[in-house]
Amino acid sequence: MTAYTREVARRLFAQEFRESNLSFKDGNDQYSPQYLFTPTGAKVNRMFIVGTLTEKEDIGSDSEYWRGRVSDPTGSFFIYAGQYQPEAAQVLSECDVPEFIAIVGKPSTYTTPEGEIRKSIRPESIYIVDAETRDLWVLDTAKATLERLKDLSTSNPDALRAKEHYKTETKHYASMVVRALKSLQENY
Amino acid sequence: MNTIVTDIKAKFKELGVDIPAEKIEERLEKLIVQFKVPKEEAKRSVINFFLKEHGISKDQFYDAMGETGISKIADIFEVGKWFNLKAKVVQLWENSNPSIFQVGLIGDETGTIKFISWEAAGLPALEEGNTYLFKKVVVSEWNGKVEINLNKSSSIEQIPNDIQVQIRTKGVVPLVKVADISEDGIWVDLKGKIVQLWENSNPSISQVGLIGDETGTIKFIKWVSAEIPTDLVEGKNYLFKNAVTNEWNGKLEITLNRSSSIEEIADEIEVSTKDIVMTGAMIDIQSGSGLIKRCRECNRSLTKGACAEHGKVEGVYDLRLKAVLDTGTITQDILLKREITEKISGITLDNAIAMAADALDQSVVVETMKQKLLGKYYTVSGSRVDRYILVESIKKESFLEPKLIQELIKEAEAL
């Protein structure tokens, strides 16, 4: 019964994304989904982020290859879109900077020759959104992160795995959530 | 205890020995009540006592009855145990496994159970509706359910048909609610109302549609090969017996096959119209959205100007959205019909037709809708139909509750 089910788009802040370094395949064949496993125990095959596109650059040589930097209240995400993500690449090439954008994409990891693991997002789609949507995303992501943090004290297998691999300090991520939420209050 | 008494009495009677029930009961009660002997052991002990008293050898007794006498289906639960059964063949199922000679359902007054007559057993064929004495059959468990196996040591003997089969049984084919259906390959009985009958162009399907009860709705398929004479009618209530759950494209459905039957029932079943409310980000709009054409005959949406049923047809324009709402923990397909699509996209059907005419391209409509709607948060409410939420209202989220932010901060600070 391994029928295809659409992977849920997880919510996580840039800081947690940057601090993630465990990725694995769920299964053995080439079609098994790849997951990034985060310090609060999110198992991420697809993610949804909304933030501010602060930089964009075409770094491709023969064909267009766009790199964008998207910031949220806790840090920034890097997104890369080329010929295999034509719609996303087109949005990046046409949109202004800065701009609020929403991205649905897959986490991708790359290990540098120095052994450093670089995380980025390979967007499936990018949409231009409004400031309200960005705030709603921060709230949504804060809530989702809080739920995972609360789960960390349970015997949920993902929680156990997160604690084992990352020795996650709840306070570290709780204060990240507080920071993100407080940034929303500044708007009022 | 009474059943044990009558059981013992009946067995001895078959050997021509009449033992007064009181005498059996007296001994049995003493063993069970006073000496706390387990029932089975007490029964065995009582039988042996009377065997000795009447000079019947154990071989004689157990040859006639088998080692355990004749059991009732309701008592069968112990895997690996040998039984004798007097039962009627209720159904013979289709069988494609070459090592299985026959498979189906047998029943007695206490229930029904699946049986397998293995090819290797070399037993004669059983016929539906006939009653047999099954000797030395063994119980096994498969997929969490017990079944009996007819193998080389087993024997069958046709006997006069005097069994009233109890079809409703414990555990064999449970009567379930739609919401309970969560696994494929399970035999179920289901009482429900036919919510919809769908257009069907598959020659091997007799009828297909949605059946619902107070807990939800589920797709059903009645195969032509099932040879079920009942023609289901929308809005009527039925009992589906011996239907099988099946997973198809990640969704569960129930199928009616040769072993299944349908009864129209008098009960009026309230189908759940429970509204589902969900807030999430709209992360995809799928093909078949925007400006579409429908077949005049059957209202089905056209693919490249052709109806799956009626071929190339003129078609009438319509608007709809098939979208994906993602909450961060679940992803849900939602379906918006024309009025809802017009409202949330701000594009009326007439606008859409004009846009398409201007651009000489129908897809301009869905592209415009995508740019306006995707990546944003919505709250939808509606009813669940198949894998979709059929949206009755949709609202774009735009307001952040300051109190909620405050509460979440408190919660995070307390961690």
Interface residues (C-beta under 8 A of the other chain):
Chain A: M1 A3 Y4 T5 R6 E7 V8 A9 R10 R11 F48 V50 I101 A102 I103 V104 S125 I126 Y127 I128 V129 D130 E132 T133 D135 L136 W137 L139 D140 T141 A142 K143 A144 L146 L149 K150 T170 K171 A174 S175 V177 V178 L181 K182 L184 Q185 Y188
Chain B: D184 E247 W248 N249 G250 K251 A281 I283 D284 V324 D326 T327 G328 T329 I330 T331 K370 Q371 L374 G375 K376 Y377 E397 S398 F399 L400 P402 L404 I405 Q406 L408 I409 E411 A412 E413 L415
